[in-house]
Amino acid sequence: MSTLSHHPFQIVIIAKEPLPGKVKTRLTPPYSPAEAAALAEAALRDSVRAAAEAPAVQRVLALDGLPGRWLPAEFVVIPQRGAGLDERLAAAFADVHRLRPGPVVLIGMDTPQVTPALLREAGEALERHDAVYGPAADGGFWLLGLRRPDPGLLLGVPMSHPETGKLQLDRLERAGLAVHHLPELIDVDTAADAAAVAAEAPASRFAAALRELGR
């Protein structure tokens, strides 16, 4: 019998409502704000689908904005809190953990190539490790999992910085945590990123949306 039933994990996706001019602004140009928002929504749908198919005990969306038709009914929606991204990430971990104590795996909406298998690996790793870390190709991170969420592990880490991921990992290791590492993924920020991710996950909604735009 799997030990997962004894150590159930939950997944939180931190996301913005995909509104033109509010999301994926680095895709404009070459894409219009409406096209960038359509790509953001497709990426969010892929992320939500991966979370829905992973063996999590609860799935939460920490949302800046309002949920739309892209969100399945089984997701719990909580508002984002805090000013900087470090504060919003720390608050998402704290709020989700307060709703249901236990290990938490957090991802963003920028990696539509994420798979249920990667999320399962992250959750199962928290049975044996204190943290799980998924590096992003731009120097950030695409996944962070914590067995016991603690705001002190995130607050003050510089975000959107070329060394964000390294600094976050240093913080975990300085706290004495045993960290499980996941493969590096590409965050979709630029048009070049979008093309690379679509090529990596050709069956994704994101790739289909990019093909529709015909760039």
N, C-alpha and C positions, 0 to 999 in steps of 0.2 A: 504494500500500500504506500502511495506517495506521502512523503512528509509534508507536501504542500498544504494538505488539509490542516496540519498543526500550525503552519506558519503562513496563513493566507496573506497575500499582499494586495494592495489597491493601486490603481493607476490614476494619476492626475495629468491632464493635458492643460498646459497654460496657453491661452489663446486670446486673440483679438477677434471681435466680430469682423468678418471680411467685407468691409465697406470701402468703396473707392476713395482714394486719397488718405486712408487711414492705415492701410496694410501694404506690405511689399513695395514701399515707395522707391526702393533702389532698382526695381524692374522698369521704372519709367524715367527716361525712355530705355528701350525701344517700345515698350508696351504702354498703352494708355492706362490711366488710373482704373478704369472699369475692367480692362483686361487683366491688370495686376490683381484686382480684387477677385476676379473669376479664378485665377490661378491659386490665390490664397485659399479660396473656398474649396477648391479641388484638393489641395494639400491637406486642409483640415479634415475633409471627408475621409481621405486615406488614413490619416492618423487616428481618427475616431474608429474607423473600421478595424484597424489593427488592434486597438485597445479592446474593442467589443469582442474580438475573436481570441484574445489572450485569456488565460485561466485566472482572472483577477476576481477577488471577492466583491469589489466595488470599483466603479469607474466614475471619475469626477472631472468636470470641466471647470477650471478656474478662469472665468471669462471677463474680459474687458468689453462690455457691450451687452447685446441681447442675443439669446439663442435663436436659431432659425430652423428651417426644415432639414438642414444638414445634420441635426443632432438627434440620435435615437432616444426613445423615451426612457431607457434604463439608466441614462447618465444623470448623475446629481450635478446641478449647476451651483457654483458659489461665485461671488464677485471677487475680483482681484482687490487686494488692499496694499497700500504702500506707494511710495514715490518712485524710487529707482527700481530697476529690475531685481537687484539683490533683495530688496525689501519685499517685492511681490512674490518672488520665489520662496523666501522664508515664510511669508504669511500663508502661501498655498500649502506648503508642507504642514505648518502648524494647524491650519483650519481643517485639512483633510484628516490629520491624525486625531484631532479633537472629535470629529464626527465619528471616527471609527479607529481606535488605537490599533497600531500594527505597522508593519513595514509599508513604505510608500515609494513608488516608482514614478518619477516625473519626466515628462517629455514636453516639447513644444509642438508647434504646428508647421515647422519648417522642414521636416524630414518625411515626405510622403512615401519614401521607399522603406520606412520602418515596417517590420513584419511581426506578426503575433509570436513567432518563435524567438525573436530578439527580446521581446517584452517578457516572455515566459522565462528566458534565461536570466534576465535581470531580477525577476521576482524570486526565482529559485535560488539565485546566488545569495540573496539576503537571508537565507537559512543558515549560511556558513560564513558570510562576510557582514561587516558593519555597513558597507556602502558599495554601490555599483556606479561606475563612471563610464560614459560613452563619449569619446572625444569627437569634435567636429573638425572638418578639414580647414575651417577658417581660424582655428585657434581657440574656439569656444568649446562648448559641450552640447550634445544633443539629448543626453539622458543623464539623470542623477537619481540614484535610489538610496534611501536611508532606512536602516532597520529601526532606528529611534531618531526621528526628526528633531533637530535642535537648531533654532535660528542662528546661534553663534557659528554654525558651520558655513553660513552663507553671507551674513550681514557684513558689509564692508569689502567684499570681494569686488574688484572693479569689473564691471560688465561691458560688453561691446568693445573690448580691448583686445589687441592681438595675442595677449598672453592670458586671457580670462581663464581658459581651461587649465593651464599650468598652475595659475594662482589658486584656482578652486581645488585642484588635486593636492597642492601643497597644504592647503587648509585642512583637508581631510586627513592627510598623512601626519601633519603636526598634531592633530587631535588623537593620534594613536589608533586610527581606524584601519581595519583590514579591508582593502578595496579590491573588488573584482572589476576587471577591465573588459569592456565590450569593443567591437570593431569600430573604426572611424567611419562616420557617415558625412555626406556633404549637406550642409544647411542651404536651403534655397534663399539666396539674397540677390544675386545678379542674374542677368539673362544667361550667362555662361553656366552658372550653377544649375539653372532650370533645365538647360539642354542636357547637362551631365546626369542629373537625377532622373530625367525622363528616359534617358538611354539605359540607365541602371534598372529602372522599374517600368518597362514598357506597358505592362498590363494595368498600371495604376490609373486612377481618375485624373491624376495630375498630368501624366503623359498624354492622356486623351485630350485634356483641356489645352495642352500646349500644341498638339497636332491641329486642333480646331482653329487655333489662332494662326497657324500656317507660317510661322517664322522659322 
